[in-house]
């Protein structure tokens, strides 16, 4: 968090009056650099309206008194949805007539929408760069990215503007910003009702989720929104961890130290087998995900191509050339990855992997090579449609830079997530 922000928990926010909470949101937005306000915020609820929404929430609702932000691919009544672009309302609905399912569920739980947040255009990137609105930067480390694509949501939680933000994760868009910004995050599974009416990137990979600033608040959010979680159903879930190639040395050291508090090391022979199987995951994701993304954008891409972010446009130009000769072998390999995960979960309740190969990247290092390094870590879980708990890990000697852990379980209802949160502290 920035030096002018003090850490606040859900309990601290709930202790404020609605007027004071709304005022604090606006004060903290005003304290952000102007360029970062533009980069992070798609819309900001007026202070009086936010106070009114907070005041009208049932006091017994689990998230009552909490302002939240929503990534701008989730609809909110009366607001446009741009998904990080400059033109989406021209080809979709100009203004949402009703809340999307995810936003509606948050309001039902008592939370009040404070802002919609910018993102990597159409969620098609991991860096939080955006040619239209500006690049989202880490609130404590200007010049370094928040990570993406859920960049604005991560930035607002990391800056203390809101205690909770909705996000999505296709190939790592919750896990990476959580690692880079020192946040807690959770991604659910593809085809969940919270993502079904959102702006999609790649439907067989897209998942909804959220960020909080601390473990206690994440537990509260899980209890409120994912009631199927049953932490008492298994007294001691069993976990294993292993690393994958490509980590910076300090990240590898920090990962092993943190993961060993949560799980036992996986057998070396099995690590070697999985490392080989997961090695092409980034390329498989690019092929299968790219094919799905192109199908969504094909109806309007040529008409609007000059209005796309250049990096996103280049990805879509590559995606439109993907053919059956690439797609079918990629799907076969994806099936093998899914089988490998199923086999792991016969012996273990959860698996711990690193979330990022490095700390938050400077803009000059937001390269294709680093994108592929990141996806090599995050794509294996995405390939198998798995839910993931994202936990932050501080990197000693860096002044507060962070990386993260992925705690991967076979189902959203797994007690492993609460178990790992307790062990992580």
N, C-alpha and C positions, 0 to 999 in steps of 0.2 A: 504493500500500500504506500501511497505518497506520504511524505512526512507530515502533511497537514491533516491526514486522515487517521483517526484512532480506530482500532479494531472494534467492531460492533457485531454482536450476535443477534439472532432472532429475538431473544429475550430483551435485549437492549432496544431494538426497534419497537417491539410490542409495548414497552414501557412508555414510549412517547405518545403524546396526544396525536390525533390525526393531523391537526394543523402543524404541529412541530415536525412530524415525520415528513410531510409534504414539503415543508420549508427546507428541511435538511437535504432532501433529494435535490432540490433546485440549487441550494448553496453549493453542494458538492459538484454538481454539473458546472456551475459558474466557475469553480476553482480549477477545472480542467483547462488546459491550453485550448484556445479557440479552434485550432486545427484538429485537435483530438475530439472536441465536441462534435465537429462536423463529420469526422471519420467514424465515430461510434454511434451517434444518435440519428436514427431515421425520423422518429417523432418523439416529443417529450410532452407528456400530459400536463396541461396548465396546473399551476400550484393549487388553485382553489378547487379544481375538478378532482385532482388527486386526493386532496383532503376530504372531499365529499365521499369519494369511493371508499377510502379507508374508514370513514365514520359509519358508512352504511353496512359494513361487513358484520355478520353475526358475531358477537364477542366469543362464542364458544367454538367457532370454526377453527380448524387446526392451524391455519396460516393467517388468521385475522390479524390485522395491523401491520402486515408486511407489504411494502411496495416491491414489485417485480418488473423485470424487463423481459421482452420476448424478441427473439431473433426474427428479422423481418421476412421470414418465409411462412410464419404462422399468422393467419388472418385475425384482425381485431375489428369489431364493428365500428363503422364510420371512418376507417382509415384505409389508405391505399397500401398495397403490399408490393414492394419493389424487388425484394430478394437481392439487394445489392446492385441492381441494374438501374438504368436511366429510363427504361421504357416498358417494363412488364405490365403496368396497368393498361397500356394501349392494346395488349393482346390477351389480357385476362380480364378480370373485373376491375373497374377503375377504383371503386371504393367498396370494401367488404360490407355486405349487408348484415352480417352476423359474425360473432366470434367464431373462430375455428375451435375445434374440440379441445385442444390443449389449453388455449387461453380461457375458454369457458370453464374448464375443470379447475384451473387456478382460481378464477373468480369464485367458483362454488366453494372452494376451500377457504375463502376469506381474504385472499390476496388481492391487491389493487394494481392494475397495470400502470406503471410509471413511464415506460418508454418502449419503443420498438427500436431494435438495434441493427446497424449496418453489418455487413458480412462480405466475405469474398464473393464476387458476383456469381449468382446462381449456385452458391456453395461449391463451386468448381475450383477449389484451391485450398491449400493448407497454411497460407502465410498471412492472411488478413490484409493483403494489399488490395487496393481498389482504386482504379483510375478515375472514377467519377467523384468519390467522396473523400478520398485520402486513405492513407495506410493507418491501421490501428497499431499504436505502439504500447508496449508494456508501460503501465503507469509509473513504475519505479525505475525503469531503465529506458529513457527516451532513445530512440534510434534502433531499439530492438523490437521485433514484432511480438504481438500477443499470441501469434499462431491463429489459424483459422480452420474452417471457414467461419466458425462462430466467434468472430473477433470482437465485435461490439459488445456482445453479451459478456464475454470474458473480461473485457476492459472495464465495464461498469461494476462488476462484482469485485475485481481486483482493486479498483479505485475507491471502493466503499460507497458508491452512489446508491446501489441497491444490494440487499443481502442475498438475492435469488434471481437467477436469470434462466430463461428457457433457451434451449439450443438444439441442434441436430448433429448427428454424427453418421457419416457415410463411410469414409475411409480413415477417420481419426479426428473429426472436427470438434469433438468434445475432449477427447483424450489429449490431444496436442496442446490446445490452449490451457487446459488444466495443468499440464506439465510445465509449460513455459511461464505461466502466471502464478504458480503456487496455489492452485485452487483444488477443490474437491468436485468431482463430477460423476455423473451416472448416465450411461446410455442404455436404452432398452433394446428392442428388437425390430427388425423390418416388419412392415405391414401393421404395426400397432395403430390403434385408432387415433392416437395423438398426431401421427405423421400422415395419416391417410388423406387428410384434406389440406395438407400444406403444399407449398411449392416443392415439387420433387426434383431431385438430381438424378438418382439411379434407383428406381423403386425396390429392387431386390436387395439393396444395401442400406437405404435410408432408415434412420432410427431417430426417435425423439429422445430428449434428455434435458439435463439442467446442471447448473453450477451453483455452488455455495462457497463461502470463504473458509469454512471450518467443518470439522467432522460432526460435531453435535448438530449443526444446522442441516447437514446432509441426512443424518439419521431422522430428524424431524420431517424433512421433506419426503423421504422414503415412506415413513409411517403414514403420512397424510395422503400421498398420491399413489403409492404402490402397496396397498394393504395386503396383497397376497404374500408379502414377505413374512416369514415366520421364524424369527431368530431362535426360538426355543425348540424347534422341531428336531434339531441335531445338536447335541451338547458340544461337540468338538469336530467341526468339519476339517477334513484333511486337505492340505494344499501342497503343491510343489512349485518350484520356480526354476526357470532357466533363462539364460540370456541368448541373444542372437548377435550375429556379427555386425560391425559397423559403429559401435558406440565409442564416443570420446572416452579417453582413459578415466577422467574424473567421474563421468556418468556411470561407467561400468563399476567402479569402486563403490559409488553411492548406491547404485541399484542393488548390488549384492548385499551390502550392509542392511538396507531397508527390507529387501525381499526375504532375507534369512530370518527376520523377526516374524514373518507371516507364514512361512512355509519351509519345507525341506527341499534340498536340491534334488532335481530330477536325475535319474541314472544317466551317466555319460553316454552310454550306447543309444539310449532313447533320444537324448539331446541331439546326437549326430544325425539320427534318422529324421527327426523333425526339422532340424536346420536345413537339411537337403530338400525336404518336401516343401517347406515354407519359402525357400529361396526365390522362386519366381512369383511370389504373391503380389508384389507391386505391379509387375507387368500384367498378371492375370486380372488384377483390379482395373488397370487402365483399359484392358480390352473389353471385359464384360461390362464394367461400369460405363465406359465410354460409349459402347453400343446402346445402352439404355438411355444415356443422356442425349445422344444424338436423336433418338426416336422422339424425345420430348421437344427438342428445339427445331427439328427439321421443318415443321410447318411455317415457321417465321424467320428462320435463321438468315436466309439470303436477303430478305427484305430489310432486316435490321442489322446486318453484319457489321456495318460501320459504327454502330452504337454499342457494340460489345466492348468490354475491356479487352485490349489486345492479347493479353495472355490467355484469357478464356476463349477468345475467338480462335486462337491458334490451336487450343486443345480440341475445340469442336471441329475445326478443319481436319485434324487427324482422326477424330472419332468417326467422321462421316465415311472414312475409307476402310473402316474395319469390316472384314468379310467373313464368310462362313468358315473359310480355311483357318482363320485365327480364332474365331469364336468357339467353334465346337471343341477343339483341343483344350481351350481355356476352361470350358465348362466341365470337361472330364477331370481336369486337374483340381478344379474347385471341389468336385465330389470326393476326390481322394483326401483333400484337406478336411472336409467335413467328417469323413470316416475316421481320420486320425484323431480329431477332437473327441468324437464319440468314444473312441477307445481310451483316451486319456481319462475321460470322465467316468469310466468304469472303475478306475482305481483311485481317482482324486475328486474331491468336491469342487476344487478351484485350482486354477493355474495362474501364476504371476509372471508377467513379462514386462520389460521396460516400455514406457510410452514414447520416449524421445531419445534420439541418439546424442543429443546436445542440449545445452540451455537455449533460451530464446535467441533467435538468430538476428544479427544485424541485417539491414536491408540488402547489403551487398552479397550476403550469403544465402539469400532466398532464391536458390538456384534449383534447376531440375535435378542435379545430383543429390542435393539435400532433401528434396521432395521424395526421391526414391529411397533414400536412407530412412526417412520417417515412415513411409508406407511399408517398407520391409518389416517394420515392427508392428504396425497397426492393422495392416491388411489381413494377416492370418485370422484374427478374430472376426473381422468383417466378412471374410469368405464363408464363415460358418454361421453367420447370423446371430452371433452370441452377445448377450448383455455383458457390460463391463463397468466396473467401479474404477474410477480414476483417482489415484492418491498422489499428493505432492511429496517430493523428496528434495530437501535443500542440498545444494552442492557446497561443501565446506570450502572456505577460502575465496569465495567468489563475490562476497558482499551481498548475498541474498538471492542469487540466481538459483533456479530450480530445474529439476527434471521430474519424472513421475513413474508410477507403477500402474500397470493394468492388472486388475484382479478379474479374471474371466471365469464365469461359471456357466453351467448348461442351461439355466433358466432364470428368468427375472425373479421367481419366487425363492431362489436359493438362499438359505440362511448363511451361506458363506460370505455374503456382502456385509451383513452386520458383524459377523465374526471378524472379518478383516479390518473393518473400521475400529473395532475395539482394540485389536492388537496393534494397529498403526498408531493409535493414541491421538 
